[in-house]
Amino acid sequence: MLTFITSIHAIAVNVNTLNIRDEGDPITVTVESETVFCSFLPRVSGQNIGSSESNAVSYCTQNTTNAPNARTFPDGFIQTKHFANGTGYVQITGLINRSTYVVPNDGGGQYDINAPVGAKCTGYDLFVNLVEPDIGRFCIRCCKDAASDKCPTGRSEAGCESIIPGTYS
């Protein structure tokens, strides 16, 4: 009997640690212009970027049909933003107010087509999105070609300036 009860407890604990997404969770981003773009952020204020990678949600500058159910960035969160495009990609780079919504000393992390699960950038095959609260920086690039080296997803520790060159002022 004791073995049975212990097994049930173990199952309940493991189920509770799963990241279960609601069907309506916003997991689509878009980069359309300097005024219409999105980024992934933690689901709740005060959560570290790295620990939110599996269940983050999209936040946008405004409501857009290309990012269904996305939330709007908190007031004053985006400080500067710079749109750029090149062959097969679009991007936004800029600065965030690290005292708003995120943990100010968080070293940050990366969101991409692997995390959060099901994440995508409308109209593109892949994307890479970094948020670096400790230095007040964010970046997102969406790429057309899944084989492109323009959206490297395995180098999050390299940071925005290395992975997505652009204007960060």
C-alpha positions as CSV (number, residue, x, y, z in Angstrom):
1,M,0.0,0.0,0.0
2,L,2.8,2.4,0.8
3,T,4.4,1.9,-2.6
4,F,1.2,2.7,-4.3
5,I,0.7,6.0,-2.4
6,T,4.3,7.0,-3.0
7,S,3.9,6.3,-6.8
8,I,0.7,8.4,-7.0
9,H,2.5,11.3,-5.2
10,A,5.4,11.1,-7.6
11,I,3.1,11.2,-10.6
12,A,1.3,14.3,-9.2
13,V,4.5,16.1,-8.6
14,N,5.8,15.4,-12.1
15,V,2.5,16.5,-13.7
16,N,2.7,19.8,-11.8
17,T,6.1,20.6,-13.2
18,L,5.1,20.3,-16.8
19,N,4.7,23.6,-18.8
20,I,1.1,23.3,-20.0
21,R,0.1,25.9,-22.5
22,D,-3.4,27.2,-23.1
23,E,-4.7,26.9,-26.6
24,G,-5.0,30.7,-26.9
25,D,-1.5,31.4,-25.6
26,P,0.2,34.0,-27.8
27,I,3.2,32.2,-29.3
28,T,3.5,34.0,-32.6
29,V,5.6,37.1,-33.2
30,T,5.9,39.5,-36.1
31,V,8.4,42.0,-37.3
32,E,6.7,44.4,-39.8
33,S,8.2,47.8,-39.2
34,E,9.8,50.0,-36.5
35,T,6.3,50.6,-35.1
36,V,4.8,47.1,-35.5
37,F,6.8,44.3,-34.0
38,C,6.8,41.8,-31.2
39,S,9.2,40.0,-28.8
40,F,8.8,37.1,-26.4
41,L,8.8,37.9,-22.7
42,P,8.1,36.0,-19.5
43,R,4.4,35.2,-18.9
44,V,4.5,37.2,-15.6
45,S,6.5,40.2,-14.4
46,G,9.6,39.4,-12.3
47,Q,10.4,36.1,-14.0
48,N,13.9,35.5,-15.4
49,I,14.2,35.3,-19.1
50,G,16.0,31.9,-19.0
51,S,13.4,30.3,-16.8
52,S,10.6,31.5,-19.0
53,E,11.9,30.2,-22.3
54,S,9.5,27.2,-22.3
55,N,6.4,29.2,-21.5
56,A,7.0,32.7,-22.6
57,V,4.3,34.7,-24.5
58,S,4.5,37.3,-27.2
59,Y,4.2,41.0,-26.6
60,C,3.8,43.5,-29.4
61,T,3.8,47.3,-29.9
62,Q,0.1,47.1,-30.8
63,N,-2.6,44.6,-31.7
64,T,-1.8,42.9,-35.0
65,T,-3.5,40.1,-36.9
66,N,0.0,38.6,-37.6
67,A,0.4,37.9,-33.8
68,P,-2.9,36.5,-32.6
69,N,-3.7,37.0,-28.9
70,A,-0.4,38.8,-28.3
71,R,-0.1,41.1,-25.3
72,T,0.9,44.7,-25.5
73,F,4.4,45.7,-24.2
74,P,4.2,47.4,-20.8
75,D,4.2,51.2,-20.9
76,G,7.7,52.5,-21.2
77,F,9.3,49.1,-21.7
78,I,10.7,49.7,-25.2
79,Q,13.1,52.6,-25.0
80,T,14.6,52.6,-28.5
81,K,14.0,50.4,-31.6
82,H,15.6,50.2,-35.0
83,F,14.2,48.2,-37.9
84,A,16.4,46.7,-40.5
85,N,16.0,44.2,-43.3
86,G,18.3,42.3,-45.6
87,T,18.2,39.5,-48.0
88,G,15.8,37.0,-46.4
89,Y,15.4,38.6,-43.0
90,V,13.9,41.4,-41.0
91,Q,15.0,42.5,-37.5
92,I,14.4,44.9,-34.7
93,T,17.2,45.9,-32.3
94,G,17.1,48.3,-29.4
95,L,17.0,49.1,-25.7
96,I,14.5,48.2,-23.0
97,N,13.7,49.8,-19.6
98,R,15.1,47.1,-17.4
99,S,13.3,48.5,-14.4
100,T,9.9,47.7,-16.1
101,Y,8.6,44.2,-16.1
102,V,11.8,42.2,-16.2
103,V,14.4,41.4,-13.5
104,P,17.0,44.2,-13.8
105,N,20.1,42.1,-13.1
106,D,18.9,39.1,-15.2
107,G,21.6,38.0,-17.7
108,G,18.8,37.2,-20.2
109,G,18.2,34.4,-22.6
110,Q,17.0,33.4,-26.0
111,Y,13.6,32.5,-27.5
112,D,13.5,30.8,-30.9
113,I,11.5,28.2,-32.9
114,N,12.4,25.6,-30.2
115,A,11.3,27.5,-27.1
116,P,8.6,28.3,-26.4
117,V,7.2,25.2,-28.0
118,G,5.3,26.1,-31.2
119,A,6.7,29.6,-31.4
120,K,6.9,31.2,-34.8
121,C,7.4,34.5,-36.6
122,T,4.7,35.2,-39.1
123,G,5.9,34.8,-42.7
124,Y,9.3,33.4,-41.8
125,D,10.8,29.9,-41.4
126,L,12.7,30.7,-38.2
127,F,13.6,33.4,-35.8
128,V,16.0,34.2,-32.9
129,N,14.9,36.6,-30.1
130,L,17.2,37.7,-27.2
131,V,16.3,39.8,-24.2
132,E,19.2,41.0,-22.0
133,P,17.8,42.9,-19.0
134,D,21.1,43.3,-17.2
135,I,22.3,45.6,-20.1
136,G,18.9,46.8,-21.2
137,R,19.1,45.3,-24.6
138,F,16.7,43.3,-26.9
139,C,16.8,42.0,-30.4
140,I,14.7,39.8,-32.8
141,R,15.4,38.6,-36.3
142,C,13.1,36.6,-38.5
143,C,14.6,34.6,-41.4
144,K,13.0,33.2,-44.6
145,D,15.4,30.3,-45.1
146,A,15.5,27.6,-42.4
147,A,19.0,26.7,-43.5
148,S,20.1,30.3,-43.2
149,D,23.0,31.2,-40.9
150,K,21.4,34.6,-40.3
151,C,19.3,33.3,-37.5
152,P,21.7,31.2,-35.4
153,T,19.8,29.6,-32.5
154,G,22.7,27.9,-30.7
155,R,24.7,30.9,-29.5
156,S,22.5,32.6,-26.9
157,E,25.5,33.4,-24.6
158,A,27.0,35.5,-27.4
159,G,24.4,38.2,-27.0
160,C,22.4,40.5,-29.2
161,E,25.3,42.5,-30.7
162,S,27.1,39.3,-31.9
163,I,24.0,37.3,-33.1
164,I,22.0,40.2,-34.5
165,P,24.3,43.1,-35.5
166,G,22.4,46.3,-35.6
167,T,21.8,49.7,-33.8
168,Y,21.6,49.4,-30.0
169,S,21.2,53.1,-29.0
